[in-house]
Amino acid sequence: MITDTHAHLYYPELISQIGDIVSRAEDAGVKRIIVPAVDAETSRAVIELAAKYDQVYCAIGIHPCDVSKADYSAIEEIAKLAANRKVVGIGETGLDYYWDKSGMEKQKEFFRLHIELAKQMELPIIIHTRESTQDAISMISEKIDDKLSGHFHCFSGNAEELKRILDFRNFYVSYCGNITYKNFKTAEVVEQTPAERMLSETDSPFLPPVPYRGKTNEPAFIIHTLKKISEMKQMDYDDLTSAIDKNTEMLFFWKR
């Protein structure tokens, strides 16, 4: 079973054709889709979307680029929403120093709140990093225990950062369609990632893999990213997807 663990299906270009997108994903072998929110409004929206489709699940939280507009009542609302049976993760949260360096301290504060909520709810935390991977890893290391698990999505760190993440129990990384681009520079990091610590995602509608570069990404396209990973790792495609499926079950669906 293939799961797209990170697809923002509520973007206008996707939600307008959501039925067809879910059908195309199923036809491609994608049996589950996890839709991460970026703020309180989309947290409510993804729960509503997940209620309409059996194969759609969700994660709720505040994206670091949306922290500047958020207040603490949003965290309180997300804590209440997290009890919904279709919520399988806390996030998308994390740190982003590319788009907003001015709000770094508030980003860190909200990231800590998400980490504590994830531990409290016994749900994995879904982590976004951009020019901030070292700080995010350090913050996780301060809070790591048997209750904390997580997913560094669309991983773009280096080999040393990967090693530090792999030292955490119950943490995984995933790669997006940009690994299929000619200018992708860190193939060795993908190669060094054990299949047993890898998840699959599209980050739809962003980063469509070749041959769909320049188009709107969607879950059905995940197959091309997975085939590229199997080539890079010189690993049988079925063995790769089987390992990733086991990881996905352990991280997101062990309660269900």
C-alpha positions, 0 to 999 in steps of 0.5 A: 500500500502506498500512502502520500503522507503530505498533500495539501489538497485544500489548495484551490487548484486541487480542491476544485477537482478533489473527487477526480484527484482521489480517484486518480490516486487510487488508480495509481495505487495510492490507498491513503493520503494525509493532508496537513494543515497550516493554521487553525482554519485549514485544521478545521478544513482538513478534518471536514475533508477527511470525513468525506473520504475514507482514504483521506486522513489529516494532520493539524497545526500551524506552519512556521510561516503562519505563526506571525498571524497566530495567537495562543487560542489557535493552539488551544483549538488545535489541541481540541481538534486533535481528538478527532479519529481522522487526525493522525499527526500534529503539524505541519509545524517547524522552523522556516528561516528562508521566508521569515527571519524576523519571527524566529523566536515566535516560530521556536515557541510555537514549535515547542508547543506543537512538540508538547501537544504531539507528546500529550496526544501520542501523535507524530509531529510533522516537521517543516524546515527551510534553512533551519534544519539544525535548530529543529533537530536541536529542539527535538533532541531537547524533548526526545523521549519514548512518546515523541515520534515524527516526520521530517517532511521534504527533507533537504538537509545534509548527511550529518543532519540526516545522521542526527535524525536517524539517531532519534527513535521513531523519526522518519524522513521523506523526499519530494519530486524535486529529487527527479530534477537535473539540478538536484544536488544531494542525491547521496543523502537520499542514497544514505537514507535507510528504507526502514526510516523513509516515508513517501510524499508529494507535498502537493500541489508543489514540487511535481516530479518529472515528467510532470514538472511545471504542472500542479502536483497531486498524489497520483504522481508519487509513483515517479518519485518512488521509482526515482528513489529505488533507482538512486538506492539501487533497490527493488521498487516493491521492496522499497514500497513495502518497507515504506508502507511498514514505516507509515503504519508504525508512525501514523496508523498504529492506533487504528 
